[in-house]
Each structure stands twice: as C-alpha cells, then as structure tokens.
C-alpha cells in the first residue's frame, strides 16, 4: 500500500481536472479537502508551453519521430518511440508553479522544457508493451547533464501521471530540472499514455519501467542536444520511494552499463509492507480514508498477479465486491473513487479477510514479500531516507525499518524526520533539501 498523489498528492495547486465529473459529490469534495488533494489537470501545452512555436533546435528535434534505436535492438527494452513536447517554462514560471505548492524555490536556477517520451518496456509477465514518462531538461546549465530519476507516488487516474497532468506529479521533476539536472520521471505501466491497467505496488514492473525510461531518456537527451553524463541521482515519493530504493539496487548491481548511481534519497516509501505498513493500516497509524483507498487499490491490482482471492466477494463486502475492481481501472478519479468506498476497513472487508490481512499467509504473504526487501542491500553511494513522524499515510516506521536493514549491512542511512508534516507536506519540505544534498554530493566528485 502506499502513499501519495491519490489522496494527498495534488495538494495546493487548486487546479481542477476537466476529465472529472462536474457532479462530484459534496462528500467527496470534503474528503479531498481534508486530505489536501486538489484534482490534477490533464493539460495540453499552454501558449508559453507550445513547442510548435519554436520549430528549431531542441523543439524541432522533438517533433521528429525517433529514428535511432536505443541501447539494444529496435524491439528492445528502453527503445525510444516518440518525443512529444509538453512544457516550456522560464525560471519565473517554474518558481511560481513550485511556490503554489508551498515549496521553497531558492534552488530554482533555470527554466525548463518538458517532453513526453513513449518507449518500449515489458509487462509484469515479461511481454512487450509500451510506457510513457516525462523528460525535463533545464534551459541552461552544463551541456552534458547529470540525470535525476524521479519516481512518483500513488495515482489512480492515468492522466495524473507526470507526462500528462501538470500538477503534483511535476513538482519533483520541475524542482530538479530547474536546479540544472535532467529528470526522467516514468509514468509506470498503465498510467499516462501507456496501455492497460496500472499494476499498483508491483515493484518489479515499476523498476523495469523506470530503468527503461532512463534508457529512453538517454536517447532523447542526445537527440535534443543535451547528452547525459551517465551519473544518476535517484529519488521518489511514497510508492515511488519504494521504487527508487529498488531501482537504486538494480543500478548498483549493474543493470545498465551506461548509468552509475551517485546518490539515493527516497521520501516516505512503504519499504516494509509486511511489518510496518500493513500493521499501521489496522492500528490507527494510517488514517481510515487512506487505509480504505490503498487497500482497495492494492488488493484489486495484486489479485491479477497473486492468488489473493478467487472472487472479490471473498475479500470485499457487498456492495463493494461488485464495484471495487472497476473503480481502479486507471480511468476513474479519486473524486469518483473515494465516495464510492466505505469509511473504514471493517466496512470494506469481510470479517474473514479482515483477520487474514492482519496475519497474512499464502498469496497475501507472497504479494507483500514480493514488494519488500528493497533495503536489504549494500549501496556504495550515500543514502538519505526522508520521512515524517506526522505522516498518516506511510508511517515513519517504514523508513526506520529500511535504515535498520541498511545498517545491518554496514550502511549509515540517516532518517531525516520532517516532524509533524503530513504525507504530502513531507515531500514539499524534503524536495529542496534533496536538491541541495545532490548538489553537495556532485561537488565532491
């Protein structure tokens, strides 16, 4: 389970998604307001952002179809299929956007251009598919750019994804790009313009989509005249914090010779579903609304990958058993999902399943353990874990368990506690600190 954009993710932007039903219930609006959620906007480039107005240089290259295969073959993972301009902001635009979320803008040094990349990757079963993601490049800075991998948190509707909706999913990419680094922000499978449903909390496929996004970004950045150095700084929020840890491990294990991990700074990741996040769903450390949302999303997605139940009625009470799977089809917004679900897990789940989740075995235990263990390795780069003792979506116990796993392997990974901050505010406070820390790490090289 997890975190993020779904409920706390679109914090203070105030934008309204045009794809949302205008008849959203008043109750849903109250819930979203309480969570600090503002629906995302599926924006097309504005007048400032329209790349078509600048048909030369980087923009002209972006308007041409990708002609050169990426790192492997024309059918290989990470092959770049297309580049679509989606944003063109000057420095003041970026600062205003970040400030709208309450973020410190002192690290904003450049404007940026953003591009939606479409690329080849694989499904959880290893079959060929496509995915999309946002590549953000600074206007200015060095010719060859270090790369930040930014992995986003929980999103229900595909248009919340960074390459489509200019809202919470772009705070981190814009923050890092405006500081002078390229940013690769994958949408993951089934979000953005990728086909199918999102396999929520399937860490393995999120890592393959993220790694393949790095490969596509390498090709795109070269074509756009801003080649990459190969140095990667990994971060991510909530669900993406867990993905960042797992991606860091893959890079550390030499997953791609073109990329070298330099630092790792995930924020509020659910690193320990079995021993930290799931218990917190039942003991009050995770608020009820988030618990219901995350558990519904998690069970419906994981049931397609693990034998969690034969029929939804085994897990969900009526009438939710008849509707819950359809709510998480990547086409429903939080404004639609939240009021359709009950207020507590006891009202959502059957008595038997409620007990089973507290003492998981079989498919439930396999599903949790398939996502856990991503802190059980020995990074040879500096690591910081950002979290908040006030987070009631992903309790700080997750970060502390992760730090303990790393410490057992001789790695000192301090937990940076943002105090009473809620889930979303944890990132807003942590993001600029991470930029400054990445600057410090880069300066030591």
N, C-alpha and C positions, 0 to 999 in steps of 0.2 A: 504494500500500500504505500501511500505516499502523500504527497505534498501538494501543491502548488498553484499553478495558474488556474486550475479549475475553480478553486474556491477562493484562494487568497491572491490569485495571480494577477489580476488586472487592476490592481489596487487603485491608484488615484488618477488614472488617466482621464476618466469621465467620458470616454468615447462610447458610443452606442453602436452595437453591431447591427448592420442593416439586414443581415440574414436572420436575426432573431424575430420571433413573433412579437408584433406590437401589442398583442393581447396578453403578455406575460402577467401572471397572477400577482396581485399585490403582495401576497405572502412570499413569493419568490423574490421580489424586489427587496423586501425587508430582510430576508435571509442573506441575500447578496450584499446588502449594505452592511449588515452585521459582520460579514466575513471580509469586508473591504474589497469586494470583487466588482470591477467595472467591466462589462462585456467588451470583448475585443472588436476591433474594426477590421473587416476584410477590405483593405484599401487598395485601390489602384494608385499608381504614382500620381501625386498632385502636380500642379503646374511647376513647382520647384523641382519635383522629382522626375519629371518626364524625360527619360533619356533620349527620346526621339528628337528632342530639340537640339541635341548635341551629337550629330552623327559622325563625329571624328574621334580619334584616339581610343580611349578605353570604351566609350559608349558604342562607337562604330564596331569595334571588335565584338562587343557583347551582342550586337544584333545579328551577327552571323551564326549559322549553325556550327556546332562543334565538329571539327573535321579530323582532329588528331586523336587517336585512341589514347586512353590514359596510361596507366602503368603496365597494363598487361595486354590482353588482346581486345579486339573490337567488341567482344562479347564478355569481357572480364569485369569483375567487381571494381567499382570505382570509375568506370568509363564515363566520361562526361558526355551527355547527350544534348544539352542545350543550356544557354545562359540568357536569362531574362532580366533586364534592369527593373528594379522595383523601388529604388530610393536614391535621391540625390540631395543631400543636405549640407549647408555650410556650417561652420562652427557654431554660430549663434542658434541655428535650428536645432542642432544636437543638444546644446546646453538647455534650451527651453524644453525639449522633449524629456530629458532626464530630470530636470527640475520639477516637471509636472508630476513625477512620481516621488518627489521628496528626496531626491538623490543629490549628494554632493557633486558639484560639477567642476571642481578645481582641477581635475585631471583631463578635462576636455581641451585638447590642443589643436584638433583638426576637424574639418568637415569630413564627410564620408560618402561613398557610393555603395549601394547595396544591390545584389544580384540574386535571383533565384536560380539555383543550379538543379538540373534534373540529371540523374545519374543511375547507373546500374548497381544493384546490390542483390541480396538474397533474402528469402523469407525465413522464418524460424525453422522450416523444414529443409532449407538449403536450395529451394527452387529459385530460378531467376525472377527478379522483379525490378521495379524502379522506385526511387525515392527522390525527395527534393530537400533542399536546405538553403539557408541564407549565407552568402559570402559577402562580408562587409570589408571594404578597403578604405583606408584613410586617404584623404586628399592631402598630400604632403607626407613628410616623414622620409625615412630611407627608401631607396629604390627597391632593395630586397627586404622583404618583411618577415619578421617572426610571425608565428601563427598561434592564435588562441583557439582552442576547441571549447566551445560553449554548448553544453547540453541542457536543454530546458526541462522544466518540471511538468507535472500532470496537466494534460489538456484533453478535453472531451471532444470538442468540435474541430475538425480538420483545419478550419480557417483561423484558428487561434495560433497556428504554427508560425515560427519566425519568418519564413519566406513569404507568407501571405498576409497575416494581420499585423499591422503596426501598432502594437500595444505592449503588454508586459513581456512578451517573448522577444522583444527587440531591445529592452533596456540593457541587458548584458552585452549583446553584440555591438550596440552603438557605443556603450561605455568603453569597451576595449578598443574598438576601431578608432574612436576619436582620440585615444591615447597613443596611436601610432602603430598598431599591430593589425594584421589581417585577422579576420574572425571567420571560422567555419562553424555554423550553427545548424546541425541537422534537424529536420522536422521529425525524424524517425519514420518507421513504416506506418502506412495508413493515415498519416496526417499530412497537412499541406496538400500538394497535388499528387501524392502517391496513391496507388490503388488499394482497395480493400479496407479492412478494419485495423485499428491500432492494437497490436499485441501488448497491452498495457503491463508494465512491470516485467516484461521478458527481457532480462538484462542482456542475454546473449545476442538477440537480434538488434537491440538498441546499440550494442557495441559494434556489430558488423555495419550497421547503417552509419554510425558515427565515423568509423575508420574509413569506409568507402567515401564518405563526404570529405574527409581530409584529402583523399586521392583526387576526387573531382575538383576540389578547391585548388590543388596544386596545378592541375592542368589549366583551370580557368584563370588563375592569377598570372600564369605565364602568358596566356593569350591576351590578357588585359594590360600587359606591360608592367606588372608588379610581381616579379617572381618571388618565391618563398625561400627562406634560408634553410628550412627543414627543422628548425627548433620549434617545439610545441609546448605551450603552456596550457594545461588542462584545468577547466573549471566547469561547474554546472550547479544547478539549483534543484533541490528537492529530489524528485525522481531522477533528474539529471545529475545530482550529486553522486548518487549511486553509480550511474552510467560513467561519470568522469573517473571514479575510482577504478572501475573495471576496464575502461579504455586505457587509463594510465598503466595498468598491469599489462595489457596487451602490447602497448608501445614499449614498455620496459622489457618485455620478452622478445622484442624484435619483430613485431608483426609486420612492419614495413621499413625497409632499409632507408627510405627517403626521409623518415621522420625520427627525431630524437626528442624524448620527453625531457623538459628542463625544470618544470615545477608543477605541483599539483595542489589545487585549492578548491575543493568542493564545498558546497554550502548546504546544510540541512538535508543531507541524504539519508534515506532509510536503509542504512547499511546492514541492519540486523532485524530482518522481518520476524524470524522465529523467536528471538529472545528479548527484543526491545520494542519494535513497532506493534506487533500483534498484541502482546500483553497490554500495551498502552491503550489500545482500542477498547479494551474491556474494563480498565481500572480508572478511567476518567482523565488520564493524561492527554488523550486526544479528544477534542470536543465532539459532541454527538453528531452534528451535521457532517463534519469531515469524516467521521468514522463510517457513517452510512454511505456516503458518496464513495470513499476509497474502497470499502469492502465490496460494494456492488460492482464497481469498475473492475476490481481485481478478480473477483470470482468469475464474472462473465468472460473476461479475457483469458484467464488461466484455464478455464474449463475447456477451451479449444486446444490447449497444449498439454494438459494433465488430466487424469481421470478424477475430477473433483466431485462430479455427480452425473447420473445418467439422465436426469430430468431436473429442470430448475425447481420444481416443486419439492425436491428433496432438501434444498437449501433455503428457498425463499417462501415466505407465507403468501397466501392469496391476499390481494390481487397482484402482488408484485411479481410472483413467479411467471405471470403471463406477459409482463411488460418489460421486465428489467433488462433482458438481453437486447431488446430492440432499442432501449434508450441509449445504449453505449455502442452505437453503430458508426461513430465518427461524424454523424450528421446532425446530432442533437446538441443544443447549447446547454450550459448549466442552468440558464433561466427556465428551460424546459424540463431538465432532469430533476433538479432539486425539489420542486413542488410535487413531482410525481412519486417521490420516495417518502417513507415514513420518517419520524423524528429520531428514532433510536434503533440500535441494532436488534434489540429484543422484539421490536415490532416488524423488523425486516426479515429476520431469520426464523426458521423453525426451531423449536426447542432443542431437537437433537443436533442440528447443525450449529447452533449457538454453543453447545457444550463441546462439540468436536473441534471447533475453531480454537477453543481455549486449550485443548490437548490434542494437537494435530497428529495424524498418522497417515499412512498410505499416500494418496495423491496430494492431500493438503500439505503434508510434511515435505514431500518431494518438490512441490511447487515453491515452497518457501526456501528450501535449501538450494534450489537451482538459482535463486537470486542472491543468496547470502554468500559470505566468504570472500568478498572482493577486497577486504582489508587484510587478508591473510597472505601477504607477500612482503618483500623487502625492497621498496623503492630505493634507488641510488640517487634520487633527487630530493630537494626539500619539499616537505608536505605540511600544509596547514589545514585544519578542519574547522570550518566556521559553523556556528550554531547559536541557539539562544535558549536559555533556561525558561523563557516565557513562551516558547513555541508549543502550541497545542495541536499541531498537525503532524510534525515529525519531532518527537521529544528529543532532548539533548542526549538521552541515554544512547541513541544510535551513534552519535559522534564519539562518545566516551568508550563504547564498546569497540568502535573502529580504532581509536587511539590505542586501546589495550592490545588489540590484535597486532598492530604495527610495533608497539613497544616490545611485545614478546619476540619479535624478530630483530630487535636492536634498532628500531627506527623511532626517533623522537618526533612525534607529530602533535604539536600543541593544539588544544581545542580552544578556539577563540570564541568566548561566550559573549554574545551581544546583549546579555541581561534580559530585561522584561520584554524585549521586542517580540511581536507576533511573527508568524511564519514569513509573510511577505516582507515585512519591515526588516527581518533578518538579512534578506538579500540586499535591500536598499542600503543598509548600513555597511554590509560586508563588501559589496561590489567595488566601491572606490578604494577600500583598503587593499583589496586583492590587486587592483591595478598598480598601486604604489609598491606592493610587495613584489610583483612581477618585474617592475622597473628595477628594484634593488637586486633581485636575482640576476637579471640580464646584465646589470652593471658590473657584477662580479666576474663575468666570463671574460 
